[in-house]
């Protein structure tokens, strides 16, 4: 387990390279098997659940994306109108 993002790019990048190297080593020496017979994400969720980890899933719907885009557009329009009114 690594420390996760800490705000320092070099630290995060070093952790990522070390993790990638460990995964490649595991694949090479046979301790990690990756093929179509393994369930991928579903198995990871099963293992985490078995270990008692709380799994929080967040799915982003198209509706929520549209709402965010509309809000951003409205804010930009309001800012432009305020700038025009105040400075012209």
N, C-alpha and C positions, 0 to 999 in steps of 0.2 A: 504494500500500500504506500503510495506516495503522498506528499503533503498537499497536492492540488495547487491551483493557481494562488500565488502569493503576491502578485503585483510586480514581480521582477521577472522580466522576459527570459533572462539567461537561466535562472533557476528552473522555471517552468519548462523551458526548452531542454535543459539537461535531464530533467526527470523524464520527459517524453522520450528522449533518445535512449535512456537507460531502460525504460519500459519496453520500447520497441525491440531493443537488443535482446532482452529477456524473453520476449515472445518468440522471436526468431530462433533463439537457442532452444527453447522448449519444443518448437516445431521440428527443428533439426534432430534433436536427440530422442524424439518420440514420446516425450512426456506430455505433449499437447497434440491431439489429433484433430485435424480440421478436414472434414469431408461431409458429403451430403447426408450421411446417416445421423449426424448430430443436429440437435434442434436449435442451436444458436441462441438467440435472445430468449426464447422460451425456457431453455435449460438454465441460462444464467439467472432468470427470475426465480425458477424453482430452487436453485441452490441458495440464492440470497434469502428466500423465504424460509428454507430449512434451517438456515443459520440465525433466523430471528431478525433479519434486517427489515426495517420499515421501507417499503418501496413506494415512492411517490411518482406517479406517472402524470405527465401533463401533455395533453394533446392540443394542438393549435388547430382550430377549425377555420375554414375559409371565412365564416362570418366574423370571427374575432379579428382576422387580418384586415378585412374590409372596414370594420369599425375603427381600428387603429389608423388606417390610411385616411379615412374621412376626418377623424379628429385632427390629425397632423395637417391636412389641407385646410381645415377651418382655422386652426391656430395660425398658420402661415398667412392666410387671407386677412385675418384680424390684425396681425402684426403689420402687414403691408398697409392696410387702411389707416392704422394709427400713425405710422411713420409718415404717410402722405398728408394726413390731416395736420399733424404737428409741425412738420418741416416745410410745408408748401403753402 
